[in-house]
């Protein structure tokens, strides 16, 4: 009888943990990344580069972290796209965002650092 109780308790605990992980992933994918992180990154990158920036798609994967696709950085006039950024894609590790509070994005002249407030 004790073994059966231990198995039931273990199954309940593992089920609760699985639901917590799944709900966290759904929250990050559907609310945090598109509604909170994407605007923060747009503002930070635009401020750091002094250029207009557009991010086409922002998604989350447990294995890849945050993936930003179709990043467009424009010339200072805001009309023409910055040369060499066609199809730009960036992966952001969540550990650096959680631990340091900052994410490095891009390279060279178009590099920027986005930090949470």
N, C-alpha and C positions, 0 to 999 in steps of 0.2 A: 504494500500500500504506500509506503514512503517513497519508493522509486517512482511510482505512478504520479504522486503529487509533485515530485521534483521535476519530472518530465513535463507536466502540465504548466508549472511555474516557468520553466525554461522556455517552453513554447510561447507562452504569453509575453514574456520579456522580449524574446526575439521578434515576435510579431509587432510589438509596440515600437521597437527600434527600427524595424523595416518600414513601418508606416511613417515614423518621424523622418527618416532619411528620404523617403519618396516625397513626402510633403515639402520638405526643405528644397529638394531639387525642383519641384514644380513651382514653388515660390520664386526661387532664383531665376528660373527660365522665363516665367510669365510676368513677374512683377518687378523684381529687383533690377535685372539687366536692362529691359527696355524702358522702364519708367524712372529709374533712379540712376543707374550707372551710365547709361548712354548720354543723358543730358549733362551729367557731371564731366564725362570725357569730352564731349563737344565743347563745353565752356572752357575747360582747362587747356585743351589742345589749341583752340582758337586764340586764347589769351597768350599761351606760350609761343606760338608761331606767328601771331599777329596776322593770321590769314583765316578766311572762311573755310570751315571743315564740314563735311557731310559724312555720316556713317550710314550705309545702306541697311545692313542687317547686323543685329547683335544677338547672339545666342549663347547658351550655356550647355556644356557637356561635362559630365563628371570626369572624364578622362582627359579632355583637352582644356578645360577651364572656360573662360569667356572667349568667344571667337567673334571678331569684328570683321565683316566682309564689306566690300565695295566702299572702302574709305577714299574719299575724294578731298584733296587739299587744293585750294584754289590759289591763284596768283594774288598779289596784294590788291589788285583792282577788284577781285571777287568775281570776275567774269570767266576767265580762262582757267582750265584745270592745270595744276602744277605738273610740269613734265615728269614722266617716269613713275607716276603713281597709278597707272591703269591696273585695275584688278587687285589693288593692295588689300592684303588680308593680314590680320594680326591676332595672335593668341596671347591672352593675358592670364597668367597664373593667379589663382585666387589666394594662394598663400602669401604672396608679396603684398597683395591688397589688404589682407587681413592682418598680417604681422606688421608691415612697415606703414601701411596706410597710403601707399603710393604705387603707381604703375608707370613704367616707362613704355612709351609708345613711339614707334618710328625710329628712323635712323638719319644721320647726317643733318642736313639743313632743315628737314621737316620733323625732327625729333621733339618730343614734348614729354613732360612728366605730369601726370594727373594725380592729385592727392585729395583724399577725402577731407572735408572740413573738420 
